[in-house]
Amino acid sequence: MNVAIVKYNAGNIYSVVNAMRRMGIEPLLTDDAEALAKADCVLFPGQGEARGAMEYLRARRLDEVIKGLRQPVLGICVGQQLLCRHSEEGDTDCIGVFDAVVKRFQPQRHEDKVPCMGWNELRFVQDEKGEMRNEQLFEGLGEKPYVYFVHSYYVPLCQETAAVADYILPYSAAMHKDNFYACQFHPEKSGRVGEQILRNFLQLTIDNG
């Protein structure tokens, strides 16, 4: 399987590379548009600042490339936020796959700390038929899986929300639209649950192949 990871000026990318290697996959870390387009699936991870990240992506036209991908794409942490329309961080226009505006956490109580950092529970969103909205990605996780978060900005609940977490307020812990999947948490740092999510994403690639 040809797995590509978007290379740009963001932290945490190599932890995703290492997660793939632990699963027996040697991913291609690249900012080459043609290589991303040819990959079986694309991981779009990152920790960092939205404006600088988008400047790097736009300078290489990777924002257009990513938005035009047709294979499964998984945004992680800042990757999820950059797939949205706009971010309050640096008043930044982003890629625009998800029609949502990324906002900064505003503490309401003394104990509310920003950034949000630590383990939190996922609550899965159901569709009008009562079925899990993103069942394939979350298969085998159990009823109350816990995953690891580190972030100061969040995506509000919206039409593309697939899972919810609560910190100060409910927000989008995971999102899904067409071939684009995203999670605010770090699956590569979330133990068995996170590994299962990554395996499910790779299985999506196989199933859609």
LINSULJO-V325350 format. One record per residue. N is the residue number from 0. RES is the residue in three letters. SS is DSSP state (H for helix, E for strand, C for the rest). PHI is phi in degrees with one decimal (none if undefined). OMEGA is omega as a letter, one per 20 degrees, with the letter a starting at -180 (none if undefined). Layout:
BEGIN
N;RES;SS;PHI;OMEGA / N;RES;SS;PHI;OMEGA
END
This chain:
BEGIN
0;MET;C;none;a / 1;ASN;C;-94.4;a / 2;VAL;E;-105.0;r / 3;ALA;E;-109.1;r / 4;ILE;E;-118.3;a / 5;VAL;E;-67.9;r / 6;LYS;C;-96.0;r / 7;TYR;C;-156.2;a / 8;ASN;C;-82.8;r / 9;ALA;C;-134.3;r / 10;GLY;E;-79.3;r / 11;ASN;C;75.2;a / 12;ILE;H;-64.6;a / 13;TYR;H;-71.9;r / 14;SER;H;-68.1;r / 15;VAL;H;-74.1;r / 16;VAL;H;-56.6;a / 17;ASN;H;-66.5;r / 18;ALA;H;-62.8;r / 19;MET;H;-63.7;r / 20;ARG;H;-64.2;r / 21;ARG;H;-63.6;r / 22;MET;C;-92.9;r / 23;GLY;C;86.0;a / 24;ILE;C;-118.7;r / 25;GLU;C;-99.1;a / 26;PRO;C;-79.0;r / 27;LEU;E;-99.4;r / 28;LEU;E;-91.1;a / 29;THR;E;-152.3;r / 30;ASP;C;-115.8;r / 31;ASP;C;-88.8;a / 32;ALA;H;-59.6;a / 33;GLU;H;-65.1;r / 34;ALA;H;-65.4;r / 35;LEU;H;-65.2;a / 36;ALA;H;-65.4;a / 37;LYS;H;-87.6;a / 38;ALA;C;-68.5;r / 39;ASP;C;-70.8;r / 40;CYS;E;-154.2;a / 41;VAL;E;-131.4;r / 42;LEU;E;-102.6;a / 43;PHE;E;-126.8;a / 44;PRO;C;-91.4;r / 45;GLY;C;151.5;r / 46;GLN;E;-130.2;a / 47;GLY;C;157.2;a / 48;GLU;C;-112.9;a / 49;ALA;H;-61.6;a / 50;ARG;H;-62.2;r / 51;GLY;H;-62.4;r / 52;ALA;H;-64.0;a / 53;MET;H;-67.5;r / 54;GLU;H;-61.2;r / 55;TYR;H;-64.1;a / 56;LEU;H;-64.5;a / 57;ARG;H;-68.0;a / 58;ALA;H;-61.0;a / 59;ARG;C;-108.9;a / 60;ARG;C;60.1;a / 61;LEU;H;-73.6;r / 62;ASP;H;-61.4;r / 63;GLU;H;-68.5;a / 64;VAL;H;-62.1;a / 65;ILE;H;-61.8;a / 66;LYS;H;-62.5;a / 67;GLY;C;-90.6;a / 68;LEU;C;-65.6;a / 69;ARG;C;-114.7;r / 70;GLN;C;-85.3;r / 71;PRO;E;-59.1;r / 72;VAL;E;-126.5;r / 73;LEU;E;-121.7;r / 74;GLY;E;-85.7;a / 75;ILE;E;-126.8;r / 76;CYS;C;57.7;r / 77;VAL;H;-59.8;r / 78;GLY;H;-57.9;r / 79;GLN;H;-62.7;a / 80;GLN;H;-63.3;a / 81;LEU;H;-70.2;r / 82;LEU;C;-77.0;r / 83;CYS;E;-82.3;a / 84;ARG;E;-77.1;a / 85;HIS;E;-154.6;r / 86;SER;E;-128.7;r / 87;GLU;C;-65.9;r / 88;GLU;C;-70.0;a / 89;GLY;C;72.4;a / 90;ASP;C;48.6;a / 91;THR;E;-109.7;r / 92;ASP;E;-75.7;a / 93;CYS;C;-111.4;a / 94;ILE;C;-75.9;r / 95;GLY;C;91.1;r / 96;VAL;C;-67.8;r / 97;PHE;E;-98.4;a / 98;ASP;E;-85.1;a / 99;ALA;E;-145.6;r / 100;VAL;E;-110.6;a / 101;VAL;E;-77.2;a / 102;LYS;E;-122.1;r / 103;ARG;E;-88.9;r / 104;PHE;C;-58.0;r / 105;GLN;C;-116.5;a / 106;PRO;C;-56.9;r / 107;GLN;C;-106.3;a / 108;ARG;C;-133.2;a / 109;HIS;C;-58.6;a / 110;GLU;C;-79.9;r / 111;ASP;C;-78.6;a / 112;LYS;C;-107.1;r / 113;VAL;C;-125.4;j / 114;PRO;C;-77.5;r / 115;CYS;E;-68.7;a / 116;MET;E;-146.2;r / 117;GLY;E;137.2;a / 118;TRP;E;-86.8;r / 119;ASN;E;-149.0;a / 120;GLU;E;-85.1;r / 121;LEU;C;-94.8;r / 122;ARG;E;-117.2;a / 123;PHE;E;-81.9;r / 124;VAL;C;-86.1;r / 125;GLN;E;-106.8;r / 126;ASP;C;-84.6;a / 127;GLU;C;-65.3;r / 128;LYS;C;-90.8;a / 129;GLY;C;81.7;r / 130;GLU;C;-99.7;r / 131;MET;E;-60.3;a / 132;ARG;C;-65.3;a / 133;ASN;C;-125.7;a / 134;GLU;C;-59.8;a / 135;GLN;C;-63.6;a / 136;LEU;C;-70.2;a / 137;PHE;C;-103.2;a / 138;GLU;C;-61.9;r / 139;GLY;C;82.1;a / 140;LEU;C;-91.1;a / 141;GLY;C;85.5;a / 142;GLU;C;-78.5;a / 143;LYS;C;-131.0;a / 144;PRO;C;-73.1;r / 145;TYR;E;-112.0;a / 146;VAL;E;-135.5;a / 147;TYR;E;-104.5;a / 148;PHE;E;-119.2;r / 149;VAL;E;-145.7;a / 150;HIS;E;-167.7;r / 151;SER;C;-105.3;a / 152;TYR;E;-117.1;a / 153;TYR;E;-144.2;r / 154;VAL;E;-101.6;r / 155;PRO;C;-60.5;r / 156;LEU;C;-60.9;a / 157;CYS;C;-155.2;a / 158;GLN;C;-61.9;a / 159;GLU;C;-91.4;r / 160;THR;E;-63.7;r / 161;ALA;E;-110.6;r / 162;ALA;E;-147.3;a / 163;VAL;E;-119.6;r / 164;ALA;E;-125.5;a / 165;ASP;E;-116.9;r / 166;TYR;C;-153.5;a / 167;ILE;C;69.7;r / 168;LEU;C;-155.3;r / 169;PRO;E;-69.3;a / 170;TYR;E;-147.7;a / 171;SER;E;-77.8;r / 172;ALA;E;-83.2;r / 173;ALA;E;-151.5;a / 174;MET;E;-138.4;r / 175;HIS;E;-153.9;r / 176;LYS;E;-151.9;r / 177;ASP;C;55.5;a / 178;ASN;C;-91.4;a / 179;PHE;E;-103.6;r / 180;TYR;E;-120.1;a / 181;ALA;E;-155.4;r / 182;CYS;E;-142.2;r / 183;GLN;C;-73.9;r / 184;PHE;C;-79.8;a / 185;HIS;C;-105.9;r / 186;PRO;H;-62.3;a / 187;GLU;H;-71.3;r / 188;LYS;H;-117.4;a / 189;SER;C;-111.2;r / 190;GLY;H;60.4;a / 191;ARG;H;-62.5;a / 192;VAL;H;-61.9;a / 193;GLY;H;-64.2;r / 194;GLU;H;-63.5;r / 195;GLN;H;-63.9;r / 196;ILE;H;-62.9;r / 197;LEU;H;-64.5;r / 198;ARG;H;-65.5;r / 199;ASN;H;-62.6;r / 200;PHE;H;-63.9;r / 201;LEU;H;-64.7;r / 202;GLN;H;-66.0;r / 203;LEU;H;-57.0;r / 204;THR;H;-62.3;r / 205;ILE;H;-64.9;a / 206;ASP;H;-63.9;a / 207;ASN;H;-87.9;a / 208;GLY;C;-74.9;none
END
